[in-house]
Amino acid sequence: MTPAKFNAALARTRMDQNGPAAIAAYRVLVQGWTCAKAAIAVGLHRAVVSRAVARLRPVKNCPHCHG
């Protein structure tokens, strides 16, 4: 994910843009870190980072049903 796409996805959520979850999600989605490494770096539980990443990750539609 590019930084511009990340910022656009973050703007569509109610997440704090400067919060630790957003910083960790940036490291995972843009910089390619693992959730565990990003969680340790910002001092959060891995599950919190995983949920933040899931909220920001682009949705992939099914090629068969487009759902």
PDB file of N, CA, C and O in Angstrom, chain B, residues numbered from 101:
ATOM      1  N   MET B 101       0.855  -1.173   0.000  1.00  0.00           N
ATOM      2  CA  MET B 101       0.000   0.000   0.000  1.00  0.00           C
ATOM      3  C   MET B 101       0.900   1.235   0.000  1.00  0.00           C
ATOM      4  O   MET B 101       1.918   1.278   0.690  1.00  0.00           O
ATOM      5  N   THR B 102       0.511   2.215  -0.771  1.00  0.00           N
ATOM      6  CA  THR B 102       1.289   3.450  -0.824  1.00  0.00           C
ATOM      7  C   THR B 102       0.897   4.352   0.347  1.00  0.00           C
ATOM      8  O   THR B 102      -0.188   4.197   0.907  1.00  0.00           O
ATOM      9  N   PRO B 103       1.765   5.288   0.721  1.00  0.00           N
ATOM     10  CA  PRO B 103       1.404   6.214   1.788  1.00  0.00           C
ATOM     11  C   PRO B 103       0.138   7.016   1.482  1.00  0.00           C
ATOM     12  O   PRO B 103      -0.643   7.302   2.389  1.00  0.00           O
ATOM     13  N   ALA B 104      -0.069   7.378   0.224  1.00  0.00           N
ATOM     14  CA  ALA B 104      -1.270   8.139  -0.138  1.00  0.00           C
ATOM     15  C   ALA B 104      -2.530   7.305   0.061  1.00  0.00           C
ATOM     16  O   ALA B 104      -3.533   7.806   0.571  1.00  0.00           O
ATOM     17  N   LYS B 105      -2.484   6.035  -0.341  1.00  0.00           N
ATOM     18  CA  LYS B 105      -3.635   5.154  -0.144  1.00  0.00           C
ATOM     19  C   LYS B 105      -3.886   4.900   1.337  1.00  0.00           C
ATOM     20  O   LYS B 105      -5.034   4.808   1.770  1.00  0.00           O
ATOM     21  N   PHE B 106      -2.805   4.788   2.113  1.00  0.00           N
ATOM     22  CA  PHE B 106      -2.957   4.604   3.554  1.00  0.00           C
ATOM     23  C   PHE B 106      -3.642   5.811   4.180  1.00  0.00           C
ATOM     24  O   PHE B 106      -4.560   5.656   4.985  1.00  0.00           O
ATOM     25  N   ASN B 107      -3.205   7.009   3.818  1.00  0.00           N
ATOM     26  CA  ASN B 107      -3.809   8.227   4.364  1.00  0.00           C
ATOM     27  C   ASN B 107      -5.278   8.349   3.972  1.00  0.00           C
ATOM     28  O   ASN B 107      -6.097   8.802   4.771  1.00  0.00           O
ATOM     29  N   ALA B 108      -5.613   7.948   2.751  1.00  0.00           N
ATOM     30  CA  ALA B 108      -7.010   7.979   2.321  1.00  0.00           C
ATOM     31  C   ALA B 108      -7.845   6.980   3.118  1.00  0.00           C
ATOM     32  O   ALA B 108      -8.961   7.298   3.528  1.00  0.00           O
ATOM     33  N   ALA B 109      -7.319   5.785   3.338  1.00  0.00           N
ATOM     34  CA  ALA B 109      -8.037   4.778   4.123  1.00  0.00           C
ATOM     35  C   ALA B 109      -8.182   5.232   5.576  1.00  0.00           C
ATOM     36  O   ALA B 109      -9.226   5.022   6.192  1.00  0.00           O
ATOM     37  N   LEU B 110      -7.152   5.843   6.111  1.00  0.00           N
ATOM     38  CA  LEU B 110      -7.200   6.325   7.491  1.00  0.00           C
ATOM     39  C   LEU B 110      -8.215   7.453   7.643  1.00  0.00           C
ATOM     40  O   LEU B 110      -8.868   7.563   8.681  1.00  0.00           O
ATOM     41  N   ALA B 111      -8.352   8.278   6.630  1.00  0.00           N
ATOM     42  CA  ALA B 111      -9.317   9.375   6.680  1.00  0.00           C
ATOM     43  C   ALA B 111     -10.756   8.864   6.698  1.00  0.00           C
ATOM     44  O   ALA B 111     -11.644   9.545   7.210  1.00  0.00           O
ATOM     45  N   ARG B 112     -10.998   7.670   6.143  1.00  0.00           N
ATOM     46  CA  ARG B 112     -12.350   7.096   6.136  1.00  0.00           C
ATOM     47  C   ARG B 112     -12.722   6.429   7.457  1.00  0.00           C
ATOM     48  O   ARG B 112     -13.868   6.021   7.644  1.00  0.00           O
ATOM     49  N   THR B 113     -11.773   6.318   8.362  1.00  0.00           N
ATOM     50  CA  THR B 113     -12.051   5.716   9.667  1.00  0.00           C
ATOM     51  C   THR B 113     -12.085   6.804  10.733  1.00  0.00           C
ATOM     52  O   THR B 113     -11.781   7.967  10.464  1.00  0.00           O
ATOM     53  N   ARG B 114     -12.456   6.412  11.933  1.00  0.00           N
ATOM     54  CA  ARG B 114     -12.445   7.359  13.045  1.00  0.00           C
ATOM     55  C   ARG B 114     -11.228   7.148  13.930  1.00  0.00           C
ATOM     56  O   ARG B 114     -11.229   7.532  15.099  1.00  0.00           O
ATOM     57  N   MET B 115     -10.191   6.539  13.372  1.00  0.00           N
ATOM     58  CA  MET B 115      -8.961   6.300  14.124  1.00  0.00           C
ATOM     59  C   MET B 115      -8.184   7.608  14.285  1.00  0.00           C
ATOM     60  O   MET B 115      -8.203   8.470  13.406  1.00  0.00           O
ATOM     61  N   ASP B 116      -7.503   7.736  15.420  1.00  0.00           N
ATOM     62  CA  ASP B 116      -6.628   8.878  15.653  1.00  0.00           C
ATOM     63  C   ASP B 116      -5.429   8.750  14.716  1.00  0.00           C
ATOM     64  O   ASP B 116      -4.706   7.755  14.765  1.00  0.00           O
ATOM     65  N   GLN B 117      -5.220   9.741  13.874  1.00  0.00           N
ATOM     66  CA  GLN B 117      -4.161   9.670  12.875  1.00  0.00           C
ATOM     67  C   GLN B 117      -2.769   9.623  13.481  1.00  0.00           C
ATOM     68  O   GLN B 117      -1.839   9.124  12.848  1.00  0.00           O
ATOM     69  N   ASN B 118      -2.610  10.131  14.689  1.00  0.00           N
ATOM     70  CA  ASN B 118      -1.311  10.134  15.345  1.00  0.00           C
ATOM     71  C   ASN B 118      -1.237   9.112  16.472  1.00  0.00           C
ATOM     72  O   ASN B 118      -0.274   9.090  17.239  1.00  0.00           O
ATOM     73  N   GLY B 119      -2.254   8.272  16.567  1.00  0.00           N
ATOM     74  CA  GLY B 119      -2.298   7.274  17.627  1.00  0.00           C
ATOM     75  C   GLY B 119      -1.366   6.101  17.347  1.00  0.00           C
ATOM     76  O   GLY B 119      -0.954   5.878  16.208  1.00  0.00           O
ATOM     77  N   PRO B 120      -1.040   5.356  18.396  1.00  0.00           N
ATOM     78  CA  PRO B 120      -0.125   4.230  18.221  1.00  0.00           C
ATOM     79  C   PRO B 120      -0.661   3.140  17.298  1.00  0.00           C
ATOM     80  O   PRO B 120       0.119   2.493  16.599  1.00  0.00           O
ATOM     81  N   ALA B 121      -1.973   2.922  17.281  1.00  0.00           N
ATOM     82  CA  ALA B 121      -2.539   1.901  16.388  1.00  0.00           C
ATOM     83  C   ALA B 121      -2.363   2.303  14.931  1.00  0.00           C
ATOM     84  O   ALA B 121      -2.046   1.459  14.092  1.00  0.00           O
ATOM     85  N   ALA B 122      -2.563   3.570  14.620  1.00  0.00           N
ATOM     86  CA  ALA B 122      -2.380   4.043  13.242  1.00  0.00           C
ATOM     87  C   ALA B 122      -0.909   3.986  12.839  1.00  0.00           C
ATOM     88  O   ALA B 122      -0.589   3.651  11.699  1.00  0.00           O
ATOM     89  N   ILE B 123      -0.030   4.306  13.755  1.00  0.00           N
ATOM     90  CA  ILE B 123       1.405   4.246  13.459  1.00  0.00           C
ATOM     91  C   ILE B 123       1.829   2.807  13.193  1.00  0.00           C
ATOM     92  O   ILE B 123       2.580   2.538  12.256  1.00  0.00           O
ATOM     93  N   ALA B 124       1.348   1.891  14.016  1.00  0.00           N
ATOM     94  CA  ALA B 124       1.679   0.482  13.829  1.00  0.00           C
ATOM     95  C   ALA B 124       1.087  -0.042  12.525  1.00  0.00           C
ATOM     96  O   ALA B 124       1.749  -0.789  11.805  1.00  0.00           O
ATOM     97  N   ALA B 125      -0.148   0.338  12.214  1.00  0.00           N
ATOM     98  CA  ALA B 125      -0.773  -0.097  10.966  1.00  0.00           C
ATOM     99  C   ALA B 125      -0.004   0.446   9.766  1.00  0.00           C
ATOM    100  O   ALA B 125       0.137  -0.251   8.761  1.00  0.00           O
ATOM    101  N   TYR B 126       0.487   1.661   9.855  1.00  0.00           N
ATOM    102  CA  TYR B 126       1.305   2.236   8.780  1.00  0.00           C
ATOM    103  C   TYR B 126       2.552   1.386   8.553  1.00  0.00           C
ATOM    104  O   TYR B 126       2.925   1.093   7.418  1.00  0.00           O
ATOM    105  N   ARG B 127       3.184   1.000   9.657  1.00  0.00           N
ATOM    106  CA  ARG B 127       4.401   0.197   9.547  1.00  0.00           C
ATOM    107  C   ARG B 127       4.114  -1.162   8.905  1.00  0.00           C
ATOM    108  O   ARG B 127       4.939  -1.688   8.159  1.00  0.00           O
ATOM    109  N   VAL B 128       2.949  -1.721   9.197  1.00  0.00           N
ATOM    110  CA  VAL B 128       2.591  -3.016   8.623  1.00  0.00           C
ATOM    111  C   VAL B 128       2.215  -2.883   7.153  1.00  0.00           C
ATOM    112  O   VAL B 128       2.742  -3.604   6.305  1.00  0.00           O
ATOM    113  N   LEU B 129       1.304  -1.963   6.852  1.00  0.00           N
ATOM    114  CA  LEU B 129       0.748  -1.869   5.503  1.00  0.00           C
ATOM    115  C   LEU B 129       1.662  -1.173   4.502  1.00  0.00           C
ATOM    116  O   LEU B 129       1.686  -1.547   3.330  1.00  0.00           O
ATOM    117  N   VAL B 130       2.404  -0.178   4.937  1.00  0.00           N
ATOM    118  CA  VAL B 130       3.231   0.596   4.010  1.00  0.00           C
ATOM    119  C   VAL B 130       4.683   0.134   4.031  1.00  0.00           C
ATOM    120  O   VAL B 130       5.312  -0.002   2.982  1.00  0.00           O
ATOM    121  N   GLN B 131       5.209  -0.104   5.221  1.00  0.00           N
ATOM    122  CA  GLN B 131       6.620  -0.446   5.336  1.00  0.00           C
ATOM    123  C   GLN B 131       6.890  -1.948   5.324  1.00  0.00           C
ATOM    124  O   GLN B 131       8.043  -2.364   5.212  1.00  0.00           O
ATOM    125  N   GLY B 132       5.839  -2.771   5.437  1.00  0.00           N
ATOM    126  CA  GLY B 132       6.010  -4.203   5.329  1.00  0.00           C
ATOM    127  C   GLY B 132       6.417  -4.929   6.601  1.00  0.00           C
ATOM    128  O   GLY B 132       6.879  -6.068   6.534  1.00  0.00           O
ATOM    129  N   TRP B 133       6.255  -4.294   7.762  1.00  0.00           N
ATOM    130  CA  TRP B 133       6.579  -4.951   9.023  1.00  0.00           C
ATOM    131  C   TRP B 133       5.534  -6.009   9.341  1.00  0.00           C
ATOM    132  O   TRP B 133       4.446  -6.001   8.765  1.00  0.00           O
ATOM    133  N   THR B 134       5.853  -6.908  10.245  1.00  0.00           N
ATOM    134  CA  THR B 134       4.855  -7.845  10.751  1.00  0.00           C
ATOM    135  C   THR B 134       4.057  -7.152  11.848  1.00  0.00           C
ATOM    136  O   THR B 134       4.509  -6.163  12.425  1.00  0.00           O
ATOM    137  N   CYS B 135       2.870  -7.676  12.131  1.00  0.00           N
ATOM    138  CA  CYS B 135       2.047  -7.106  13.202  1.00  0.00           C
ATOM    139  C   CYS B 135       2.766  -7.195  14.546  1.00  0.00           C
ATOM    140  O   CYS B 135       2.713  -6.269  15.355  1.00  0.00           O
ATOM    141  N   ALA B 136       3.430  -8.308  14.767  1.00  0.00           N
ATOM    142  CA  ALA B 136       4.130  -8.499  16.041  1.00  0.00           C
ATOM    143  C   ALA B 136       5.256  -7.485  16.221  1.00  0.00           C
ATOM    144  O   ALA B 136       5.399  -6.902  17.297  1.00  0.00           O
ATOM    145  N   LYS B 137       6.048  -7.271  15.186  1.00  0.00           N
ATOM    146  CA  LYS B 137       7.160  -6.317  15.261  1.00  0.00           C
ATOM    147  C   LYS B 137       6.647  -4.895  15.456  1.00  0.00           C
ATOM    148  O   LYS B 137       7.194  -4.137  16.257  1.00  0.00           O
ATOM    149  N   ALA B 138       5.596  -4.535  14.724  1.00  0.00           N
ATOM    150  CA  ALA B 138       5.027  -3.191  14.860  1.00  0.00           C
ATOM    151  C   ALA B 138       4.415  -2.996  16.244  1.00  0.00           C
ATOM    152  O   ALA B 138       4.524  -1.916  16.824  1.00  0.00           O
ATOM    153  N   ALA B 139       3.776  -4.030  16.772  1.00  0.00           N
ATOM    154  CA  ALA B 139       3.170  -3.940  18.102  1.00  0.00           C
ATOM    155  C   ALA B 139       4.231  -3.704  19.164  1.00  0.00           C
ATOM    156  O   ALA B 139       4.044  -2.879  20.059  1.00  0.00           O
ATOM    157  N   ILE B 140       5.330  -4.415  19.072  1.00  0.00           N
ATOM    158  CA  ILE B 140       6.419  -4.227  20.039  1.00  0.00           C
ATOM    159  C   ILE B 140       6.993  -2.819  19.929  1.00  0.00           C
ATOM    160  O   ILE B 140       7.284  -2.184  20.942  1.00  0.00           O
ATOM    161  N   ALA B 141       7.157  -2.332  18.699  1.00  0.00           N
ATOM    162  CA  ALA B 141       7.762  -1.015  18.481  1.00  0.00           C
ATOM    163  C   ALA B 141       6.941   0.119  19.084  1.00  0.00           C
ATOM    164  O   ALA B 141       7.507   1.099  19.568  1.00  0.00           O
ATOM    165  N   VAL B 142       5.610  -0.001  19.061  1.00  0.00           N
ATOM    166  CA  VAL B 142       4.781   1.088  19.582  1.00  0.00           C
ATOM    167  C   VAL B 142       4.187   0.776  20.952  1.00  0.00           C
ATOM    168  O   VAL B 142       3.529   1.626  21.552  1.00  0.00           O
ATOM    169  N   GLY B 143       4.414  -0.435  21.447  1.00  0.00           N
ATOM    170  CA  GLY B 143       3.961  -0.772  22.795  1.00  0.00           C
ATOM    171  C   GLY B 143       2.507  -1.184  22.899  1.00  0.00           C
ATOM    172  O   GLY B 143       1.858  -0.913  23.909  1.00  0.00           O
ATOM    173  N   LEU B 144       1.984  -1.837  21.868  1.00  0.00           N
ATOM    174  CA  LEU B 144       0.608  -2.317  21.880  1.00  0.00           C
ATOM    175  C   LEU B 144       0.578  -3.834  21.828  1.00  0.00           C
ATOM    176  O   LEU B 144       1.579  -4.478  21.510  1.00  0.00           O
ATOM    177  N   HIS B 145      -0.585  -4.399  22.144  1.00  0.00           N
ATOM    178  CA  HIS B 145      -0.778  -5.837  21.986  1.00  0.00           C
ATOM    179  C   HIS B 145      -0.935  -6.135  20.503  1.00  0.00           C
ATOM    180  O   HIS B 145      -1.480  -5.319  19.759  1.00  0.00           O
ATOM    181  N   ARG B 146      -0.458  -7.301  20.065  1.00  0.00           N
ATOM    182  CA  ARG B 146      -0.500  -7.656  18.662  1.00  0.00           C
ATOM    183  C   ARG B 146      -1.919  -7.671  18.107  1.00  0.00           C
ATOM    184  O   ARG B 146      -2.129  -7.335  16.942  1.00  0.00           O
ATOM    185  N   ALA B 147      -2.893  -8.056  18.926  1.00  0.00           N
ATOM    186  CA  ALA B 147      -4.283  -8.103  18.468  1.00  0.00           C
ATOM    187  C   ALA B 147      -4.806  -6.707  18.127  1.00  0.00           C
ATOM    188  O   ALA B 147      -5.599  -6.556  17.197  1.00  0.00           O
ATOM    189  N   VAL B 148      -4.380  -5.708  18.854  1.00  0.00           N
ATOM    190  CA  VAL B 148      -4.802  -4.330  18.573  1.00  0.00           C
ATOM    191  C   VAL B 148      -4.277  -3.900  17.202  1.00  0.00           C
ATOM    192  O   VAL B 148      -4.996  -3.283  16.416  1.00  0.00           O
ATOM    193  N   VAL B 149      -3.039  -4.225  16.933  1.00  0.00           N
ATOM    194  CA  VAL B 149      -2.444  -3.872  15.643  1.00  0.00           C
ATOM    195  C   VAL B 149      -3.131  -4.646  14.517  1.00  0.00           C
ATOM    196  O   VAL B 149      -3.404  -4.090  13.453  1.00  0.00           O
ATOM    197  N   SER B 150      -3.403  -5.911  14.753  1.00  0.00           N
ATOM    198  CA  SER B 150      -4.070  -6.733  13.752  1.00  0.00           C
ATOM    199  C   SER B 150      -5.451  -6.180  13.403  1.00  0.00           C
ATOM    200  O   SER B 150      -5.833  -6.159  12.233  1.00  0.00           O
ATOM    201  N   ARG B 151      -6.198  -5.734  14.410  1.00  0.00           N
ATOM    202  CA  ARG B 151      -7.527  -5.155  14.155  1.00  0.00           C
ATOM    203  C   ARG B 151      -7.417  -3.840  13.390  1.00  0.00           C
ATOM    204  O   ARG B 151      -8.221  -3.571  12.497  1.00  0.00           O
ATOM    205  N   ALA B 152      -6.430  -3.024  13.735  1.00  0.00           N
ATOM    206  CA  ALA B 152      -6.242  -1.752  13.029  1.00  0.00           C
ATOM    207  C   ALA B 152      -5.881  -1.998  11.570  1.00  0.00           C
ATOM    208  O   ALA B 152      -6.361  -1.298  10.678  1.00  0.00           O
ATOM    209  N   VAL B 153      -5.041  -2.985  11.334  1.00  0.00           N
ATOM    210  CA  VAL B 153      -4.654  -3.329   9.965  1.00  0.00           C
ATOM    211  C   VAL B 153      -5.871  -3.820   9.186  1.00  0.00           C
ATOM    212  O   VAL B 153      -6.055  -3.460   8.023  1.00  0.00           O
ATOM    213  N   ALA B 154      -6.694  -4.634   9.822  1.00  0.00           N
ATOM    214  CA  ALA B 154      -7.887  -5.157   9.155  1.00  0.00           C
ATOM    215  C   ALA B 154      -8.850  -4.042   8.785  1.00  0.00           C
ATOM    216  O   ALA B 154      -9.510  -4.120   7.748  1.00  0.00           O
ATOM    217  N   ARG B 155      -8.945  -3.003   9.614  1.00  0.00           N
ATOM    218  CA  ARG B 155      -9.829  -1.877   9.310  1.00  0.00           C
ATOM    219  C   ARG B 155      -9.327  -1.072   8.125  1.00  0.00           C
ATOM    220  O   ARG B 155     -10.121  -0.485   7.391  1.00  0.00           O
ATOM    221  N   LEU B 156      -8.015  -1.039   7.933  1.00  0.00           N
ATOM    222  CA  LEU B 156      -7.428  -0.183   6.909  1.00  0.00           C
ATOM    223  C   LEU B 156      -7.058  -0.913   5.623  1.00  0.00           C
ATOM    224  O   LEU B 156      -6.872  -0.278   4.584  1.00  0.00           O
ATOM    225  N   ARG B 157      -6.950  -2.226   5.681  1.00  0.00           N
ATOM    226  CA  ARG B 157      -6.555  -3.001   4.503  1.00  0.00           C
ATOM    227  C   ARG B 157      -7.650  -2.916   3.443  1.00  0.00           C
ATOM    228  O   ARG B 157      -8.834  -2.980   3.772  1.00  0.00           O
ATOM    229  N   PRO B 158      -7.267  -2.774   2.180  1.00  0.00           N
ATOM    230  CA  PRO B 158      -8.275  -2.715   1.113  1.00  0.00           C
ATOM    231  C   PRO B 158      -9.068  -4.025   1.039  1.00  0.00           C
ATOM    232  O   PRO B 158      -8.520  -5.108   1.245  1.00  0.00           O
ATOM    233  N   VAL B 159     -10.341  -3.907   0.748  1.00  0.00           N
ATOM    234  CA  VAL B 159     -11.217  -5.062   0.641  1.00  0.00           C
ATOM    235  C   VAL B 159     -11.061  -5.664  -0.754  1.00  0.00           C
ATOM    236  O   VAL B 159     -11.114  -4.962  -1.764  1.00  0.00           O
ATOM    237  N   LYS B 160     -10.868  -6.973  -0.782  1.00  0.00           N
ATOM    238  CA  LYS B 160     -10.764  -7.660  -2.068  1.00  0.00           C
ATOM    239  C   LYS B 160     -12.101  -8.324  -2.355  1.00  0.00           C
ATOM    240  O   LYS B 160     -12.570  -9.152  -1.575  1.00  0.00           O
ATOM    241  N   ASN B 161     -12.711  -7.962  -3.470  1.00  0.00           N
ATOM    242  CA  ASN B 161     -13.990  -8.523  -3.860  1.00  0.00           C
ATOM    243  C   ASN B 161     -13.794  -9.887  -4.515  1.00  0.00           C
ATOM    244  O   ASN B 161     -12.784 -10.143  -5.169  1.00  0.00           O
ATOM    245  N   CYS B 162     -14.757 -10.730  -4.327  1.00  0.00           N
ATOM    246  CA  CYS B 162     -14.760 -12.059  -4.935  1.00  0.00           C
ATOM    247  C   CYS B 162     -14.900 -11.900  -6.449  1.00  0.00           C
ATOM    248  O   CYS B 162     -15.799 -11.194  -6.907  1.00  0.00           O
ATOM    249  N   PRO B 163     -14.027 -12.543  -7.238  1.00  0.00           N
ATOM    250  CA  PRO B 163     -14.133 -12.392  -8.689  1.00  0.00           C
ATOM    251  C   PRO B 163     -15.358 -13.082  -9.278  1.00  0.00           C
ATOM    252  O   PRO B 163     -15.744 -12.803 -10.413  1.00  0.00           O
ATOM    253  N   HIS B 164     -15.968 -13.977  -8.514  1.00  0.00           N
ATOM    254  CA  HIS B 164     -17.106 -14.737  -9.029  1.00  0.00           C
ATOM    255  C   HIS B 164     -18.439 -14.057  -8.731  1.00  0.00           C
ATOM    256  O   HIS B 164     -19.290 -13.920  -9.610  1.00  0.00           O
ATOM    257  N   CYS B 165     -18.609 -13.634  -7.482  1.00  0.00           N
ATOM    258  CA  CYS B 165     -19.893 -13.045  -7.112  1.00  0.00           C
ATOM    259  C   CYS B 165     -19.812 -11.532  -6.925  1.00  0.00           C
ATOM    260  O   CYS B 165     -20.833 -10.871  -6.736  1.00  0.00           O
ATOM    261  N   HIS B 166     -18.600 -10.984  -6.979  1.00  0.00           N
ATOM    262  CA  HIS B 166     -18.367  -9.542  -6.791  1.00  0.00           C
ATOM    263  C   HIS B 166     -18.873  -9.051  -5.435  1.00  0.00           C
ATOM    264  O   HIS B 166     -19.238  -7.884  -5.295  1.00  0.00           O
ATOM    265  N   GLY B 167     -18.895  -9.928  -4.448  1.00  0.00           N
ATOM    266  CA  GLY B 167     -19.362  -9.582  -3.114  1.00  0.00           C
ATOM    267  C   GLY B 167     -18.263  -9.432  -2.118  1.00  0.00           C
ATOM    268  O   GLY B 167     -18.523  -9.141  -0.951  1.00  0.00           O
TER     269      GLY B 167
END
